[in-house]
Amino acid sequence: MVTWKTDLDTVPLHTVLIASDQPENIAVWDALFSQRNCIVLSESNVSDALQTAQLVGPSLMLIDMNLSKSQRISLLAGLREGSRGPILMLINANTIDEIVEANQEGADECLVKPVNPAVLVVKAMAWLGHGQRVERAPAMLGVTL
């Protein structure tokens, strides 16, 4: 009989996809998630991020890209189709309307840049603790602030 002993603190529990067009940020986010025993995948363009999401089905997706509105809509739709994991989006928002728009387009949570890395990790780990995202109720999509 063979036994296998593992330390639960060292077994990766989640896969995180980081889609960022800023290499210096990828290194920071990668290190933060790796320290929490996550498997981290990173992509630097939209098409590769979509392909990875469909192939791997990550537990969480972090988007840190400067995108036009149409690119953002396309990316979020593709990620929602390719994976059940929550989508956290870092955005340069000047108004609350931009944040609401990104949420309506498919982001589960938007954080305004610059983001405190500790805040990002706490929010991401909370989302990972919830498991798969729940489909939005149609009534919530029309909420205005």
N, C-alpha and C positions, 0 to 999 in steps of 0.2 A: 504494500500500500504506500502510495506517495502522498505526502501532504504538502500543501502550499500555504505559506504564511504571507499575508500581505498586511501592510500598514494602511488603514483606510485613509490616512491623511496624505498618502503619496499616490493613490490611485486616481488618475484623471477622471473626473466625473462629467465634464462638459467640454464641448467643442465650441470655440468662439471664432467667428469669421470677422476679421477686421478688413474693411474696405476703405482705404485711404489713399489719397493722391499726395500725401505729405510723408515722405520716408522717415523724417525725424519723429513724427507722432507714432508711426507704426512701431518703432523701437520701444517707445515709452509704454504704449498700450500692451504690446506683446509681453514685456517684462512684468507688468502688473498682473495680467491674467495668468501667466506662467507661474508666478509666485503663489497663486491660489489653485494650483494643480489643474489648470485648464489646458486642453490642447488648443493651441492658437494657430490659425491659418490666416494669412494675409494676402490681399490682392490690391493692386494699385490702379486697376481700371474697371469700368462698369461691366464689360463683357466677361472678364475673368471672374469677377465677384459673383455674377449670376450663374456662371457655369459651376463654380465651386459650391454655391448654395444648393444647386440642384443635385450635384453628385454626393455631397456630404450630409446635407440636412443639419446644419449646425444648431446647437442649443441656443445660441444667441448671435446676433449680427450687430456689429458696431460700424456705422457709416460715418466717415469723416472726410467728405469730398466736397469740393466746390463744384456744384452742379447747377445747370439752368433748371427752371421749373419743369420743363418737358423731360429732361434727363432724370430729374428726381422722381417724377411720376412713374417713368418707365422702370427705373431701378427698383423702387419700392414695390411696384406691381409684380415684377419678376421675382423678387425675394420672397414676397408673400406666397407666390405660387410654388416656389421651390423649396420652402422650408416652413415648419410650424413654429420655429423659434422666434422669440421677440426681437424687434428691430429697434435699436437705440440710434438716434441720429443726432450728430453734433452739427449745429447750424449757426450761421452768422445772421441772427434775426434782429431786425430793427424795430419790429412791431409784434404785438401779440397775434395779429392776423397771420403772419408768416409761420408762427409756431402752430396755430390751429390748422392752417393749410397742410403743413407737413404731417400732422396727426391724421387729418382726413384722407391724405394720400396713402397712408399705410404705416407710418412710423408709430410704434407703440409708445415711445417716449422721445421727446426732443430736449436736448440740453444746449443752452446758448454758449457759444465760444466767447472767451476762453473758459475752458472747463477745468475745475480743480480735479486732478487725477483721483484723489481720495473720494470725492463725491461720485465720480463716474464709476469707480469700482464698487462702491456701496450700492448704487442703483443697479448696476449690472448683476451683482450677486443676488440682490433681492429678486430681480426678474428671473434669474436662473433657479432660485428657490421655488418660484411659482410653477415652474415647468412650462408646458406649451402654452402659447397665448390662446385666449378665447376669442372666437369671432365676435366682432362688434355688433351690438344691437343697432338696427337701422335707425331707431329714434335718436341715438347719440350722434349720428353723423351730421345732423342738422343743427347742432348746438352752436350758438354764436355768443360771443362775449362782448 
